[in-house]
């Protein structure tokens, strides 16, 4: 039984539904927010096992959010996957530099997303 | 008669005045003593002065803005005596304000009817609104890119879910139709990427990161990505890539993009069981890449339009294969901007041969530098203008370098040979010999060819500079920080580079300080992944590696490093606070040394010295 909790930080309702559906099918618990600052709050109280972070968001962007998560004692060890609509090498480098565990370019296939999460959390099918 | 002539002269003068007042550029004329003789109303506006206040004066008495002042004075061609020697120099100045004014300044010498120098003319073009439009355009593109991709993400995501069976069973016909939706969605994504790419390249907003690269590395990387696909399609791959080819001055990622595009095209159009040949060769001053396939070939009629935008060969086969019709056009732009050519040789039904050429960089260029003691950094400053040389000298002496100067090419060559400086800065606007010729002379001379040369120039021509063996290229007016940093980077190469990988930030800080003091150059990474990224940027001489880290642990890093021929030879010192994992001893055997935390820094330093010394003597 998979009891992992995923925090999704994304501002597009359709994509939130997409990710929720994909992950809930595998019994992940998904918490979603569309705001980077709220995400930091939720991350430190809810203690998710992994954070999915979109780059283009209002208030503070994904990179900034990631930097703050990695600076915070309570959240720094939670692995982060960055989701970005830009896929240049520059973006991937930037994601790894701010401490992300992985990078997924949009558009992505739900299966790819699920497999990456399962790999990072070492979940066997 | 005399009166008529005078009246006519007055008429011409009035006419000139009207013309000069009506154009949008600002114009200022100086006499040979650098005193202002004329300015038009636009110049009055930009300089914020009245004509009456400045005519007959030197500008430094009136103008306070230093940057503007130096732009107005930076002209030193009083000896210009013929029209052929007429030089037009351009530079850009940014004036503070809201918004800041961006000016392009053009300098033209004024010659009388006997071709004698009588002064010079400065023309100012206001680029502020042009740049603002550029900025808006780029912002627009980036927004559009994001806004187009967001709905496409939803389409792809939900279609994939249904196709994967996650939303319940679907019939074969539903599957077929959804596959079509998916395929076209993927095409649209590719098209958006290509359109953005080409609009960036064509508007000149792509900034290439030009550096000396080995094209064979790029080609090997691309081939590696396609190997599996080729095997699946049962395509035979033949490569002819000689070792030790010359380097080219290029943007590695962009050239990689071109190679990727050409090889993937070859793969796309070659039927199963076919053959693809990839080769690299030096030919004269060029390096030539070719990929030959046994695909359908392209008619000579179609070849003419092949590299133009949105052109796609019209045949039943290509219809099926799909594509945006932009790939080759992007390749052409990239190669042309690198000073190269791209072409095709093909016949219908006979397969195609796509090739591109890139100019070779001069050999013996700046990789290996002479050893020198820290305090003994001698820099030769070559500039025909003593004032300009003095500015550079001041910058360098402030950093503790000792400076020698040369003001003409012959003297420069002689001093470079005799004094063997550690580095040379070269202004390419020289009188007797073109700076590029001097650079070539330096690179052809056994005694001077390994001395790194940084070009300082008003003209933006990095490609030419790097191609001819320059180690750096800065545009004037010289940015002091940039110059110092470039010199640091070039001369710093003799320092041994250590990559320190540990997630304990305090320890990283401590070791960085301690090892820097011992004359090492330290780069750090806080986990295995960061280490891999850092390694791709620059190869260190030694790696200090912690084992327990988040994201990717030390064992994984070691395994990764030892697998690649590029990194397998770098000595690794493992540092750990825990007992070594018994099951991983075979991995640890691959490393050079292990050291248990806590350890005295002296012990670590001596281990490092010993390892690097051993490596040097090999």
Interface residues (C-beta under 8 A of the other chain):
Chain A: X12 X14 X15 X18 X21 X22 X25 X56 X77 X79 X85 X86 X87 X89 X93 X96 X97 X99 X101 X106 X107 X108 X109 X110 X111
Chain B: X145 X146 X149 X150 X152 X153 X154 X155 X156 X157 X158 X160 X161 X164 X166 X185 X189 X193 X253 X526 X527 X529 X530 X533 X550 X551
